[in-house]
Amino acid sequence: MKHDPAKKIFDLLQFGEFGDVNPSITDSATYTFMQAKTMTETFEGTAEGCFLYSRHWNPSNKYLAEALAAMEATESCWVTASGMAAITTTILQLCKTGDHIVSSMTTYGGTFAFLKNYLPKFNIEVSFVDITDLDAVEKALRPNTRLIYTETMTNPLLQISDIPALSEIAHKAGIPLVVDNTFTPMIVTPALLGADIVVYSLTKFINGKNDCVAGAICATADFINALANVNDGTAMLLGPTLDPLRSSSILKNLHTLHIRMQKHSQNAAYLASKFKETGIRTIYPGFEDDKGHAVLKKMLNPDFGFGGMIAIDLITSDKAAEFMEKMEMAGVGYLAVSLGYFKTLFSNSGKSTSSEVPIEFQKKMGLSEGLVRFSVGLDHNIEDTWQRIENCLRDCQLI
Ligand SMILES: *Cc1c(COP(=O)(O)O)cnc(C)c1O
């Protein structure tokens, strides 16, 4: 039977201390022990079920982590204070000085900046490749390559990574495949397709409210325990722990994720087809003639569509700016970075979220300066939204 991530979350029985239907919030940094011996054993990692200190683990974070692990079909999970914390903690746990990473050339701008500008401090080298070119990925591997890094749906060009094929390449080399699934929760379950570690920015679709930043690392119990090891675990020692008040609110939002993803996908499919009809170059992996369509289709969990992200190419950044300002005035949504919000958000990628990527890289990866990325919202009347967009296109002489 196919994996049903929504059912996995639905079936969890998580109660509060007094039978509360929402798990209790742990409002404590430290925890008391009745016996000194138990504290020693907890420190040594030989006692189960005790909490020591909230940077290490706390019950509220554990509830959210358990729900995410169930959704992702991984043994375990650790929740972080941001998506970048999840990504950097994972990479620093896997790599040491002198190591090498193969990464998709198109990734989230912050990830790209970390790989390109920050890791050289530790003498860690990164080869950036077109992740859809499997030969190029294999050729980029070196004896000291420690991981292959990609995003299921890459930002901002919405390319699709072939997770089964990439995991085969990684596993043949004896290294893990790390996948950022931020754009496609519910839609794709990377761990069931061969990914070893799945990282998330919970800030986006999973929380869906734009009221906080948060992240998660979903992986084997061994990897998560190693991250939280008091002596040498990257999570324990760098301390990017999520605040338990936040994990509690994110957990409640997680329970509506399946409905939201369906609506985001439906609305995005509608707007994408309308944009395409105008003749403007439109990128949307739900199109049958999209380069990544067949691969995405093969990886999908049923019922959640092809995601809420679309991109259109207006050729110049001036045209993109004019059009976005008009759309904001017309109430289509907000000119803002980020995604997965209930309102539509749009931004000119080359001048915003991918501005960390040098121009020559932007050219190489086919990122037009006029690319406008949309995170399509939960609009009840998407036909009306399109009417507004169409008026803006006309005002800007784009149609
Ligand atoms: C936003 C984002 C991140 C970073 O997450 P933060 O929560 O902002 O730290 C990483 N990857 C992708 C794909 C993102 O969209």
The ligand as an SDF file (V2000), in Angstrom:
LIG
                    3D

 15 15  0  0  0  0  0  0  0  0999 V2000
   13.2000   28.9440    3.4430 C   0  0  0  0  0  0  0  0  0  0  0  0
   13.9710   27.7790    3.0040 C   0  0  0  0  0  0  0  0  0  0  0  0
   15.0570   27.3250    3.7450 C   0  0  0  0  0  0  0  0  0  0  0  0
   15.5480   28.0240    4.9840 C   0  0  0  0  0  0  0  0  0  0  0  0
   14.6150   27.9450    6.0190 O   0  0  0  0  0  0  0  0  0  0  0  0
   14.5020   29.0290    7.2210 P   0  0  0  0  0  0  0  0  0  0  0  0
   13.3950   28.4740    8.0340 O   0  0  0  0  0  0  0  0  0  0  0  0
   14.2040   30.3470    6.5950 O   0  0  0  0  0  0  0  0  0  0  0  0
   15.8130   29.0380    7.9090 O   0  0  0  0  0  0  0  0  0  0  0  0
   15.7180   26.1920    3.3010 C   0  0  0  0  0  0  0  0  0  0  0  0
   15.3370   25.5490    2.1870 N   0  0  0  0  0  0  0  0  0  0  0  0
   14.2950   25.9600    1.4320 C   0  0  0  0  0  0  0  0  0  0  0  0
   13.9290   25.2000    0.2170 C   0  0  0  0  0  0  0  0  0  0  0  0
   13.5760   27.0900    1.8090 C   0  0  0  0  0  0  0  0  0  0  0  0
   12.5520   27.4940    1.0630 O   0  0  0  0  0  0  0  0  0  0  0  0
  1  2  1  0
  2  3  1  0
  2 14  2  0
  3  4  1  0
  3 10  2  0
  4  5  1  0
  5  6  1  0
  6  7  2  0
  6  8  1  0
  6  9  1  0
 10 11  1  0
 11 12  2  0
 12 13  1  0
 12 14  1  0
 14 15  1  0
M  END
$$$$
